[in-house]
Amino acid sequence: MSKYVVKKTPGDTSWFLHDRFGMFIHWGLYSMPARHEWCKSRDVSARNNYDKYFKYFDPDMYDPKQWARDAKNAGMKYAVFTTKHHEGFCMFDSKYTDYKCTNTPAGRDLLREFVDAFRAEGLRIGFYYSLIDWHHPDFVIDQIHPLRDEPNVKELNEKRDMRRYAQYMRDQVTELLTNYGKIDVLFLDLSYRYQEGKPYPYNLGKMKDDWEAEKLIETVRSLQPDILINNRTQVLQDIWTPEQFQPTQWVKHKETGELVPWESCQTFSGSWGYYRDENTWKSPQMMIEMLINMVSLGGNLIMNVGPNSRGCFDDRARAALQVYADWMKYNSRSIYGCTMADPELLAACPDGCRMTQSQDGKRLYLHFMVYPFRRIPLPGLKGKVDYAQFLHDGSELIFKEDVSVTIMEGTTWETYDAVLELPVQKPNVLVPVVELILK
């Protein structure tokens, strides 16, 4: 069994710690301007056209069954869908607002179609719900709100009441957790600090008291006790969610130092929403390495796709998903049900390599980010390995103990207690994986 003790949480993390890989889906009206999901805040032109986006939103090519097949084929085990992003537009049929997909030319509950399609493929279901709402009349204008530079912002805020907005959130979350069956993850986003010393309204932020976070969490737990809730309300719950950042160690509880369940939230490109002209898409090598890196540190990876306004994954997104599909088809055993290798085994990890270990402790996986030449010393593994093979094809690799390497007859160069012999030519795999079956 794994030697790492992970913090107990209110929700059931057992499946989460096994499945390791998920899909994030950021989709909303911002797919129409196609230049970042924050364009309503950052882009005056988009801000002035938001009524038109609502008027013409018509994802006529939306096929969630294909999305679900793409996610499953890529090796993803769960998917988190944006039910409402910061723009305030709801992708579900809420009775608490008219600002929803059923009132656009789409004319139907897009979230329900997602849930039905992904559940049919055996994927677990997650909902993203934005704590921020730039459309709701009671959401107090602050430093990131689209109306922050209006000359009468103080007067506008006098009419706004965050208590009414907090109730609105609880009402909508109740809908989400009542009307769509069992939900596995609730991703609430996000608290942000006040900017001290800044002029009004730039000195306004939103923290747990603004969200009435304790009441919100209590509502969630009363409806679905086992659901996993992230940590972005400031009321710490089940999963920690570093974003666009790769930790270099297992994420820990800030106060107690306990190891926590966590996932790294990442994008294929530099944007979460569909961004037509964005060109910083990650390389195939980087994408595979990100997944391996996170699992090697006891974490998960959730990779985001931003569908376009017609409801399609574009060519770049499909190509990125295929990278995962090609690699996971043969190497998923080093990801599912795996975690950080035991400390005494990590000491044997070669340069340019990452280790994962099955949670039952019986198998150790070496991921070669940099493919080595012929021999790899594995100090400390003497007497521990029963069999070695490449994972992609199950071909045997020679594992030797007490090896002396000579550079010429009678001259010993180095001696190793354990060595793995590899073919000179790298296999046709982005990141080759060696499986060591332990005694």
Sine and cosine of phi, psi and omega as CSV:
sin_phi,cos_phi,sin_psi,cos_psi,sin_omega,cos_omega
0.00,0.00,0.46,-0.89,0.05,-1.00
-0.86,0.51,0.61,-0.79,-0.03,-1.00
-1.00,0.04,0.02,1.00,-0.05,-1.00
-1.00,-0.09,0.71,-0.70,0.02,-1.00
-0.97,-0.23,0.88,-0.47,-0.05,-1.00
-0.99,-0.15,0.64,-0.77,-0.05,-1.00
-0.81,0.59,0.73,-0.68,0.12,-0.99
-0.94,0.34,0.65,-0.76,-0.03,-1.00
-0.77,-0.64,0.27,-0.96,0.00,-1.00
-0.88,0.48,-0.62,0.79,0.00,-1.00
-1.00,0.05,0.17,-0.99,-0.04,-1.00
-1.00,0.00,0.97,-0.24,-0.04,-1.00
-1.00,-0.05,0.06,1.00,-0.12,-0.99
-0.85,0.53,-0.73,0.69,0.00,-1.00
-0.93,0.36,-0.61,0.79,-0.05,-1.00
-0.89,0.45,-0.68,0.74,-0.01,-1.00
-0.95,0.31,-0.26,0.96,0.06,-1.00
-1.00,-0.03,-0.71,0.70,-0.22,-0.97
-0.97,0.25,-0.60,0.80,0.24,-0.97
0.93,0.36,-0.37,0.93,-0.17,-0.99
-0.68,-0.74,0.81,-0.58,-0.03,-1.00
-0.67,-0.75,0.15,-0.99,0.04,-1.00
-0.92,-0.39,0.75,-0.67,0.17,-0.98
-0.99,-0.16,0.61,-0.79,0.03,-1.00
-0.76,-0.65,0.93,-0.37,0.07,-1.00
-0.97,-0.23,0.93,-0.38,-0.08,-1.00
-0.55,-0.84,0.74,-0.68,0.01,-1.00
-0.12,-0.99,-0.30,-0.95,0.01,-1.00
-0.88,0.48,-0.48,0.88,-0.03,-1.00
-0.90,0.44,-0.18,0.98,0.09,-1.00
-0.94,0.33,-0.28,0.96,-0.01,-1.00
-0.99,0.17,-0.78,0.63,0.14,-0.99
-0.90,0.43,-0.45,0.89,0.16,-0.99
0.87,0.49,0.67,0.74,0.05,-1.00
-0.53,-0.85,0.86,0.51,0.13,-0.99
1.00,-0.06,0.62,-0.78,-0.03,-1.00
-0.94,0.33,-0.23,0.97,0.05,-1.00
-0.99,-0.11,0.24,0.97,-0.13,-0.99
-0.89,0.46,-0.45,0.89,0.03,-1.00
-0.90,0.44,-0.51,0.86,0.04,-1.00
-1.00,0.04,-0.61,0.79,-0.21,-0.98
-0.99,-0.12,-0.35,0.94,-0.23,-0.97
-0.84,-0.54,0.93,-0.36,-0.05,-1.00
-0.88,0.48,-0.66,0.76,-0.01,-1.00
-0.88,0.48,-0.73,0.69,0.02,-1.00
-0.90,0.44,-0.66,0.75,-0.01,-1.00
-0.84,0.54,-0.66,0.75,-0.04,-1.00
-0.97,0.25,-0.22,0.97,-0.03,-1.00
-0.94,-0.33,0.12,0.99,-0.11,-0.99
-0.89,0.46,-0.51,0.86,0.06,-1.00
-0.90,0.43,-0.58,0.82,0.02,-1.00
-0.94,0.34,-0.60,0.80,0.04,-1.00
-0.87,0.48,-0.66,0.75,0.05,-1.00
-0.91,0.42,-0.65,0.76,-0.06,-1.00
-0.91,0.42,-0.55,0.83,-0.15,-0.99
-0.92,-0.40,0.10,0.99,-0.03,-1.00
-0.91,0.42,0.91,-0.41,-0.10,-0.99
-0.51,-0.86,0.99,0.17,-0.02,-1.00
-0.97,0.25,0.97,0.24,-0.14,-0.99
-0.94,0.33,-0.24,0.97,-0.01,-1.00
-0.95,-0.30,0.22,0.97,0.01,-1.00
-0.88,0.47,0.87,-0.50,-0.01,-1.00
-0.71,-0.71,0.99,0.14,-0.06,-1.00
-0.89,0.45,-0.38,0.92,0.07,-1.00
-0.90,0.43,-0.63,0.78,0.06,-1.00
-0.93,0.36,-0.65,0.76,0.07,-1.00
-0.83,0.56,-0.72,0.69,-0.04,-1.00
-0.90,0.44,-0.64,0.76,0.05,-1.00
-0.90,0.44,-0.65,0.76,0.01,-1.00
-0.89,0.46,-0.68,0.73,-0.01,-1.00
-0.91,0.42,-0.72,0.69,-0.01,-1.00
-0.90,0.44,-0.67,0.74,0.01,-1.00
-0.89,0.46,-0.54,0.84,0.01,-1.00
-0.97,0.24,-0.11,0.99,0.00,-1.00
1.00,-0.04,0.14,0.99,0.01,-1.00
-0.98,0.21,0.64,-0.77,-0.09,-1.00
-0.94,-0.33,-0.23,0.97,0.03,-1.00
-0.51,-0.86,0.34,-0.94,-0.03,-1.00
-0.63,-0.78,0.67,-0.74,-0.01,-1.00
-0.89,-0.45,0.85,-0.53,-0.13,-0.99
-0.94,-0.35,0.68,-0.74,0.02,-1.00
-0.97,0.24,0.98,-0.21,0.05,-1.00
-0.96,0.28,-0.53,0.85,0.09,-1.00
-0.40,-0.92,0.80,-0.59,0.08,-1.00
-0.98,-0.20,-0.14,-0.99,-0.13,-0.99
-0.87,0.49,-0.43,0.90,0.01,-1.00
-0.90,0.44,-0.31,0.95,0.05,-1.00
1.00,-0.02,-0.12,0.99,-0.03,-1.00
-0.98,0.21,0.75,-0.67,-0.07,-1.00
-0.99,-0.14,0.75,-0.66,0.02,-1.00
-1.00,-0.05,0.36,0.93,0.03,-1.00
-0.63,-0.78,0.22,-0.97,-0.09,-1.00
-1.00,0.02,0.99,0.12,0.00,-1.00
-1.00,0.01,0.66,-0.75,0.04,-1.00
-0.99,0.11,-0.02,1.00,-0.07,-1.00
-0.99,-0.17,0.05,1.00,0.03,-1.00
-0.43,-0.90,0.44,-0.90,0.15,-0.99
-1.00,-0.07,-0.15,0.99,-0.07,-1.00
-1.00,0.04,0.97,0.24,-0.16,-0.99
-0.49,-0.87,0.30,-0.95,-0.12,-0.99
-0.89,0.45,-0.49,0.87,-0.03,-1.00
-0.93,0.36,-0.26,0.97,0.03,-1.00
-0.98,-0.18,0.15,0.99,0.11,-0.99
-0.97,-0.23,0.07,-1.00,0.09,-1.00
-0.84,0.54,-0.33,0.94,0.09,-1.00
-0.84,0.55,-0.72,0.69,0.17,-0.99
0.92,0.38,0.33,0.94,-0.03,-1.00
-0.43,-0.90,0.22,-0.98,-0.02,-1.00
-0.99,0.15,0.98,-0.19,-0.06,-1.00
-0.94,0.34,-0.51,0.86,0.02,-1.00
-0.92,0.40,-0.68,0.74,-0.01,-1.00
-0.87,0.49,-0.65,0.76,0.03,-1.00
-0.89,0.45,-0.64,0.77,0.07,-1.00
-0.87,0.49,-0.77,0.64,-0.04,-1.00
-0.85,0.52,-0.74,0.67,-0.04,-1.00
-0.88,0.47,-0.68,0.74,-0.07,-1.00
-0.94,0.35,-0.71,0.70,-0.05,-1.00
-0.96,0.30,-0.59,0.81,0.04,-1.00
-0.91,0.42,-0.60,0.80,0.01,-1.00
-0.90,0.44,-0.44,0.90,0.03,-1.00
-1.00,0.01,0.05,1.00,0.04,-1.00
0.99,0.12,0.23,0.97,0.03,-1.00
-1.00,0.01,0.60,-0.80,0.07,-1.00
-0.96,0.27,0.45,-0.89,-0.17,-0.99
-0.94,-0.34,0.76,-0.64,0.10,-0.99
-0.80,-0.60,0.54,-0.84,0.06,-1.00
-0.89,-0.45,0.79,-0.62,0.23,-0.97
-1.00,-0.01,0.72,-0.70,0.08,-1.00
-0.69,-0.72,0.84,-0.54,-0.05,-1.00
-0.98,0.22,0.79,-0.62,0.15,-0.99
-0.94,0.33,-0.52,0.86,0.04,-1.00
-0.98,0.19,0.58,-0.82,0.02,-1.00
-0.48,-0.88,0.97,-0.24,-0.05,-1.00
-0.99,0.11,0.05,1.00,0.02,-1.00
-0.96,-0.29,-0.52,0.85,-0.12,-0.99
-0.92,0.40,0.74,-0.68,-0.09,-1.00
-0.93,0.37,-0.25,0.97,0.02,-1.00
-0.98,-0.20,-0.03,1.00,0.01,-1.00
-0.98,0.21,0.90,-0.43,-0.11,-0.99
-0.90,0.43,0.75,-0.66,-0.01,-1.00
-0.92,0.38,0.77,-0.64,-0.01,-1.00
-0.70,-0.71,-0.32,-0.95,-0.16,-0.99
-0.94,0.34,-0.24,0.97,0.02,-1.00
-0.92,-0.40,0.01,1.00,-0.03,-1.00
-0.95,0.30,0.60,-0.80,0.01,-1.00
-0.84,0.54,-0.43,0.90,-0.03,-1.00
-1.00,-0.07,0.23,0.97,-0.14,-0.99
-0.88,0.47,-0.45,0.90,-0.06,-1.00
-0.99,-0.17,0.16,0.99,0.07,-1.00
-0.91,0.40,0.65,-0.76,-0.05,-1.00
-0.91,0.41,-0.41,0.91,-0.04,-1.00
-0.96,-0.27,0.52,0.85,-0.11,-0.99
-0.88,0.48,-0.56,0.83,0.02,-1.00
-0.90,0.44,-0.68,0.73,0.02,-1.00
-0.91,0.41,-0.63,0.78,0.04,-1.00
-0.89,0.46,-0.66,0.75,-0.03,-1.00
-0.94,0.33,-0.44,0.90,0.01,-1.00
-0.89,0.46,-0.41,0.91,0.00,-1.00
-1.00,-0.02,-0.07,1.00,-0.09,-1.00
-0.99,-0.17,0.55,-0.83,-0.08,-1.00
-0.67,-0.75,0.95,-0.32,-0.03,-1.00
-0.91,0.42,-0.38,0.92,0.05,-1.00
-0.92,0.39,-0.64,0.77,0.06,-1.00
-0.92,0.39,-0.63,0.77,0.03,-1.00
-0.91,0.42,-0.65,0.76,0.02,-1.00
-0.87,0.49,-0.61,0.79,0.05,-1.00
-0.92,0.39,-0.64,0.77,0.07,-1.00
-0.84,0.54,-0.70,0.71,0.03,-1.00
-0.88,0.47,-0.71,0.70,-0.01,-1.00
-0.89,0.46,-0.62,0.78,0.02,-1.00
-0.90,0.44,-0.69,0.72,-0.02,-1.00
-0.94,0.34,-0.65,0.76,0.04,-1.00
-0.89,0.46,-0.58,0.81,0.08,-1.00
-0.87,0.49,-0.69,0.73,0.07,-1.00
-0.86,0.52,-0.73,0.68,-0.07,-1.00
-0.89,0.45,-0.57,0.82,-0.07,-1.00
-0.99,-0.10,0.09,1.00,0.02,-1.00
-0.91,-0.41,-0.58,0.82,-0.21,-0.98
-0.99,-0.12,-0.06,1.00,-0.14,-0.99
-0.79,-0.62,0.35,0.94,0.03,-1.00
0.97,0.23,-0.33,-0.94,-0.05,-1.00
-0.95,0.32,0.80,-0.61,0.03,-1.00
-0.91,-0.41,0.72,-0.70,-0.14,-0.99
-1.00,-0.05,-0.49,0.87,-0.05,-1.00
-0.67,-0.74,0.67,-0.74,0.18,-0.98
-0.85,-0.52,0.91,-0.41,-0.05,-1.00
-0.97,-0.25,0.98,-0.22,-0.01,-1.00
-0.99,-0.10,0.70,-0.72,-0.19,-0.98
-0.54,-0.84,0.86,-0.52,0.09,1.00
-0.28,-0.96,0.47,-0.89,0.09,-1.00
-0.99,0.14,0.55,-0.84,0.04,-1.00
-0.51,-0.86,0.55,-0.83,-0.22,-0.97
-0.99,0.13,0.40,-0.91,0.13,-0.99
-0.92,0.39,0.55,-0.84,0.05,-1.00
-0.98,-0.19,1.00,-0.08,-0.05,-1.00
-0.91,0.42,0.60,-0.80,0.02,-1.00
0.99,0.11,-0.05,1.00,0.01,-1.00
-1.00,-0.07,0.47,-0.88,0.04,-1.00
-0.94,0.33,0.41,-0.91,0.05,-1.00
-0.89,0.46,0.68,-0.73,0.05,1.00
-1.00,-0.09,0.27,0.96,-0.05,-1.00
-0.95,0.30,-0.11,0.99,0.08,-1.00
-0.99,-0.14,0.30,0.96,0.04,-1.00
-0.94,-0.34,0.72,-0.70,0.12,-0.99
-0.69,-0.72,-0.17,-0.99,-0.01,-1.00
-0.70,-0.72,0.82,-0.57,-0.01,-1.00
-0.80,-0.60,-0.16,-0.99,-0.18,-0.98
-0.86,0.51,-0.55,0.84,0.01,-1.00
-0.93,0.37,-0.56,0.83,0.04,-1.00
-0.91,0.42,-0.61,0.79,0.01,-1.00
-0.99,0.17,-0.16,0.99,-0.23,-0.97
0.76,0.66,0.81,0.59,-0.20,-0.98
-0.87,0.50,-0.63,0.77,-0.01,-1.00
-0.88,0.48,-0.67,0.74,0.03,-1.00
-0.91,0.41,-0.63,0.77,0.00,-1.00
-0.90,0.44,-0.72,0.69,0.02,-1.00
-0.90,0.44,-0.65,0.76,0.02,-1.00
-0.87,0.49,-0.64,0.77,0.05,-1.00
-0.88,0.47,-0.71,0.70,-0.01,-1.00
-0.88,0.48,-0.75,0.66,-0.05,-1.00
-0.90,0.43,-0.55,0.84,0.00,-1.00
-0.93,0.37,-0.46,0.89,-0.05,-1.00
-1.00,-0.02,-0.66,0.75,-0.04,-1.00
-0.61,-0.79,1.00,0.06,-0.14,-0.99
-0.86,0.50,-0.53,0.85,-0.09,-1.00
-1.00,0.00,-0.05,1.00,-0.06,-1.00
-0.88,0.48,0.50,-0.86,0.08,-1.00
-1.00,-0.07,0.78,-0.62,0.00,-1.00
-0.89,-0.46,0.68,-0.73,-0.01,-1.00
-0.98,0.19,-0.07,-1.00,-0.17,-0.99
-0.97,-0.24,0.30,0.96,-0.17,-0.98
-1.00,-0.02,0.01,1.00,0.14,-0.99
-1.00,0.09,-0.14,0.99,-0.16,-0.99
0.99,0.15,-0.04,1.00,0.16,-0.99
-0.98,-0.20,0.97,-0.24,-0.14,-0.99
-0.91,0.42,0.74,-0.67,-0.04,-1.00
-0.81,-0.59,-0.98,-0.22,-0.22,-0.97
-0.95,-0.31,-0.68,0.74,-0.11,-0.99
-0.77,-0.64,0.66,-0.75,0.08,-1.00
-1.00,-0.09,0.60,-0.80,-0.23,-0.97
-0.73,-0.69,0.94,0.34,0.11,-0.99
-0.86,0.50,0.69,-0.72,-0.13,-0.99
-0.88,-0.47,0.73,-0.68,0.01,-1.00
0.77,0.64,0.63,0.78,-0.04,-1.00
-0.48,-0.88,0.69,-0.72,0.03,-1.00
-0.96,-0.29,0.95,-0.30,0.06,-1.00
-0.86,0.50,0.40,-0.92,0.04,-1.00
-0.94,-0.34,0.07,1.00,0.09,-1.00
-0.46,-0.89,0.24,-0.97,0.04,-1.00
-0.84,0.54,0.76,-0.65,-0.01,-1.00
-0.92,0.39,0.68,-0.73,-0.07,-1.00
-0.85,-0.53,0.44,-0.90,0.12,-0.99
-0.90,0.44,0.77,-0.64,-0.13,-0.99
-0.88,0.48,-0.64,0.77,-0.07,-1.00
-1.00,0.04,-0.67,0.74,-0.14,-0.99
-0.99,-0.11,-0.31,0.95,-0.05,-1.00
0.97,0.23,0.09,1.00,0.01,-1.00
-0.94,0.35,0.55,-0.84,0.15,-0.99
-0.94,0.34,0.71,-0.70,-0.08,-1.00
-0.87,-0.50,0.39,-0.92,0.18,-0.98
-0.93,0.38,0.71,-0.70,-0.06,-1.00
-0.49,-0.87,0.37,-0.93,0.11,-0.99
-0.64,-0.77,0.62,-0.78,0.09,-1.00
-1.00,0.01,0.83,-0.56,-0.02,-1.00
-1.00,-0.10,0.88,-0.47,-0.13,-0.99
-0.72,-0.70,0.33,-0.94,0.03,-1.00
-0.89,-0.45,0.45,-0.89,0.13,-0.99
-0.92,0.38,-0.55,0.83,0.02,-1.00
-0.82,-0.57,-0.33,-0.94,-0.05,-1.00
-1.00,0.02,0.16,0.99,-0.04,-1.00
-0.72,-0.69,0.46,-0.89,0.08,-1.00
-1.00,0.05,-0.75,0.66,0.09,-1.00
-0.98,0.21,0.27,-0.96,0.01,-1.00
-0.85,0.52,0.80,-0.60,-0.03,-1.00
-0.75,-0.66,0.99,-0.17,-0.14,-0.99
-0.83,0.56,-0.68,0.74,-0.16,-0.99
-0.98,-0.21,0.15,0.99,-0.01,-1.00
-0.97,0.24,0.69,-0.73,-0.15,-0.99
-0.72,-0.69,0.49,0.87,0.05,-1.00
-0.96,-0.29,0.72,0.70,-0.01,-1.00
-0.93,0.37,0.66,-0.75,-0.06,-1.00
-0.95,0.31,0.52,-0.85,0.02,-1.00
-0.96,0.28,0.39,-0.92,0.07,-1.00
-0.82,0.57,-0.68,0.73,0.01,-1.00
-0.86,0.50,-0.71,0.71,-0.01,-1.00
-0.89,0.46,-0.65,0.76,-0.03,-1.00
-0.89,0.46,-0.69,0.72,0.01,-1.00
-0.93,0.38,-0.66,0.75,0.00,-1.00
-0.89,0.46,-0.58,0.81,0.02,-1.00
-0.88,0.48,-0.70,0.71,0.02,-1.00
-0.88,0.47,-0.73,0.68,-0.01,-1.00
-0.89,0.45,-0.71,0.70,-0.01,-1.00
-0.83,0.55,-0.70,0.72,-0.07,-1.00
-0.92,0.39,-0.70,0.71,-0.01,-1.00
-0.92,0.39,-0.56,0.83,0.01,-1.00
-0.92,0.39,-0.23,0.97,0.05,-1.00
-0.93,-0.37,0.31,0.95,0.07,-1.00
0.99,0.15,0.24,0.97,-0.08,-1.00
-0.91,-0.41,0.00,-1.00,0.07,-1.00
-0.94,-0.34,0.25,-0.97,0.16,-0.99
-0.81,-0.58,0.76,-0.65,0.15,-0.99
-0.85,-0.52,0.89,-0.45,-0.06,-1.00
-0.98,-0.20,0.68,-0.73,-0.13,-0.99
-0.99,-0.11,0.62,-0.78,0.17,-0.98
-0.87,-0.49,0.73,-0.68,0.07,-1.00
-0.94,-0.34,0.99,-0.13,-0.01,-1.00
-0.89,0.46,0.45,-0.89,0.06,-1.00
-0.99,0.16,0.03,-1.00,-0.16,-0.99
-0.96,0.29,-0.22,0.97,0.10,-1.00
-1.00,0.04,-0.08,1.00,0.07,-1.00
1.00,-0.08,0.39,0.92,-0.04,-1.00
-0.92,-0.40,0.51,-0.86,0.31,-0.95
-0.98,0.19,0.80,-0.60,-0.04,-1.00
-0.97,0.25,0.06,-1.00,-0.09,-1.00
-0.85,0.52,-0.62,0.78,-0.03,-1.00
-0.92,0.40,-0.66,0.76,0.01,-1.00
-0.92,0.39,-0.68,0.74,0.02,-1.00
-0.90,0.44,-0.62,0.78,0.03,-1.00
-0.91,0.42,-0.63,0.77,0.03,-1.00
-0.91,0.42,-0.68,0.74,0.04,-1.00
-0.89,0.45,-0.57,0.82,0.01,-1.00
-0.92,0.38,-0.51,0.86,0.08,-1.00
-0.85,0.53,-0.73,0.68,0.03,-1.00
-0.91,0.41,-0.65,0.76,-0.01,-1.00
-0.86,0.51,-0.71,0.71,-0.04,-1.00
-0.91,0.42,-0.63,0.78,-0.04,-1.00
-0.98,0.18,-0.69,0.72,-0.06,-1.00
-0.93,0.37,-0.45,0.89,0.01,-1.00
-0.80,0.60,-0.61,0.80,-0.08,-1.00
-0.95,-0.31,-0.34,0.94,-0.18,-0.98
-0.87,-0.49,0.14,0.99,-0.08,-1.00
-0.89,0.45,-0.36,0.93,-0.01,-1.00
-0.90,0.45,-0.38,0.92,0.04,-1.00
-1.00,0.07,0.00,1.00,-0.03,-1.00
-0.91,-0.42,-0.85,0.53,-0.03,-1.00
-0.91,0.42,0.70,-0.72,0.06,-1.00
0.91,0.41,0.33,0.94,-0.02,-1.00
-0.90,-0.44,0.24,-0.97,-0.04,-1.00
-0.41,-0.91,-0.20,-0.98,0.04,-1.00
-0.90,0.44,0.69,-0.72,-0.01,-1.00
-0.92,0.40,0.50,-0.87,0.02,-1.00
-0.83,0.56,0.55,-0.84,-0.12,-0.99
-0.81,0.59,-0.66,0.75,-0.05,-1.00
-0.94,0.34,-0.39,0.92,0.06,-1.00
-0.99,0.13,-0.56,0.83,0.01,-1.00
-0.86,0.52,-0.49,0.87,0.00,-1.00
-0.88,0.47,-0.36,0.93,0.00,-1.00
-1.00,-0.01,-0.03,1.00,-0.10,-0.99
-0.92,0.38,0.86,-0.51,-0.03,-1.00
-0.94,0.34,0.31,-0.95,0.12,-0.99
-0.87,0.49,0.58,-0.81,0.01,-1.00
0.95,0.30,0.32,0.95,-0.09,-1.00
-0.73,-0.68,0.47,-0.88,0.14,-0.99
-0.81,-0.59,0.60,-0.80,0.00,-1.00
-0.94,-0.33,0.65,-0.76,0.32,-0.95
-0.81,-0.59,0.31,-0.95,0.00,-1.00
-0.64,-0.77,0.64,-0.77,0.06,-1.00
-0.88,0.48,0.57,-0.82,-0.08,-1.00
-0.91,0.41,-0.34,0.94,0.10,-1.00
-0.99,0.12,-0.04,1.00,0.09,-1.00
0.99,0.15,0.02,1.00,-0.17,-0.98
-1.00,0.03,-0.31,0.95,-0.07,-1.00
-0.73,-0.69,0.67,-0.74,0.01,-1.00
-0.88,-0.47,0.69,-0.73,-0.07,-1.00
-0.86,-0.50,0.78,-0.62,0.07,-1.00
-0.96,-0.27,0.87,-0.49,0.00,-1.00
-0.97,-0.26,0.89,-0.46,-0.09,-1.00
-1.00,-0.05,1.00,-0.05,0.09,-1.00
-0.92,0.40,-0.60,0.80,0.10,-0.99
-0.89,-0.46,0.88,-0.47,-0.08,-1.00
-0.98,0.21,0.78,-0.63,-0.09,-1.00
-1.00,0.02,0.01,-1.00,-0.02,-1.00
-0.95,-0.30,0.95,-0.32,0.24,-0.97
0.94,0.34,-0.90,0.45,-0.11,-0.99
-0.85,-0.53,0.63,-0.77,0.08,-1.00
-0.82,-0.57,0.91,-0.41,0.10,-1.00
-0.93,0.37,0.68,-0.73,0.04,-1.00
-0.80,-0.60,0.96,0.29,-0.07,-1.00
-0.88,0.48,0.70,-0.71,0.03,-1.00
1.00,-0.05,-0.11,0.99,0.00,-1.00
-0.99,-0.11,0.04,1.00,0.05,-1.00
-0.84,0.54,0.76,-0.65,0.03,-1.00
0.98,0.18,0.07,1.00,-0.08,-1.00
-0.93,-0.37,-0.27,0.96,-0.11,-0.99
-0.96,-0.29,0.80,-0.60,0.02,-1.00
-1.00,-0.09,-0.53,0.85,-0.05,-1.00
-0.36,-0.93,0.54,-0.84,0.01,-1.00
-0.76,-0.65,0.64,-0.77,0.03,-1.00
-0.41,-0.91,0.42,-0.91,0.24,-0.97
-0.93,0.37,0.65,-0.76,-0.02,-1.00
-0.98,0.20,-0.54,0.84,-0.12,-0.99
-0.92,0.38,-0.47,0.88,-0.02,-1.00
-0.73,-0.68,0.01,1.00,0.02,-1.00
0.93,0.37,0.39,0.92,-0.02,-1.00
-1.00,0.05,0.65,-0.76,-0.08,-1.00
-0.91,0.41,0.61,-0.80,0.16,-0.99
-0.86,-0.50,0.55,-0.84,-0.07,-1.00
-1.00,0.07,0.84,-0.54,0.07,-1.00
-0.93,-0.36,0.86,-0.51,-0.05,-1.00
-0.88,-0.48,0.43,-0.91,0.05,-1.00
-0.85,-0.53,0.48,-0.88,0.02,-1.00
0.81,0.59,0.89,0.45,-0.07,-1.00
-0.97,-0.26,0.76,-0.65,0.13,-0.99
-0.94,-0.33,0.80,-0.61,0.00,-1.00
-0.99,-0.17,0.80,-0.60,0.00,-1.00
-0.94,-0.35,0.56,-0.83,0.06,-1.00
-0.99,-0.17,-0.28,0.96,0.13,-0.99
-0.30,-0.95,0.24,-0.97,-0.09,-1.00
-0.81,0.59,0.83,-0.56,0.08,-1.00
0.99,0.11,-0.02,1.00,-0.01,-1.00
-0.91,-0.42,0.90,-0.44,0.03,-1.00
-1.00,-0.01,0.81,-0.58,-0.02,-1.00
-1.00,0.01,-0.82,0.57,0.02,-1.00
-0.55,-0.84,0.41,-0.91,0.05,-1.00
-0.82,-0.57,0.69,-0.72,-0.03,-1.00
-0.80,-0.59,0.56,-0.83,0.07,-1.00
-0.99,0.17,-0.39,0.92,0.04,-1.00
-0.46,-0.89,0.69,-0.72,-0.03,-1.00
-0.66,-0.76,0.66,-0.75,0.13,-0.99
-0.96,-0.28,0.79,-0.62,0.02,-1.00
-0.99,-0.12,0.76,-0.65,-0.04,-1.00
-0.87,-0.50,0.45,-0.89,0.12,-0.99
-0.91,0.42,0.49,-0.87,-0.03,-1.00
-0.90,0.44,-0.65,0.76,-0.05,-1.00
-1.00,0.06,0.77,-0.64,0.03,-1.00
-0.90,0.43,0.71,-0.70,0.09,-1.00
-0.87,0.50,0.36,-0.93,-0.02,-1.00
-0.98,0.18,0.89,0.46,-0.01,-1.00
-0.68,-0.74,0.72,-0.70,-0.03,-1.00
-0.79,0.61,-0.80,0.60,0.06,-1.00
-0.79,-0.61,0.98,-0.20,0.02,-1.00
-0.91,0.42,0.55,-0.83,0.00,-1.00
-0.83,-0.56,0.73,-0.68,0.10,-0.99
-0.96,-0.28,0.76,-0.65,0.04,-1.00
-0.98,-0.22,0.85,-0.53,0.09,-1.00
-0.96,-0.28,0.90,-0.44,0.04,-1.00
-1.00,0.05,0.87,-0.49,-0.14,-0.99
-1.00,0.04,0.46,-0.89,0.02,-1.00
-0.96,0.29,0.00,0.00,0.00,0.00
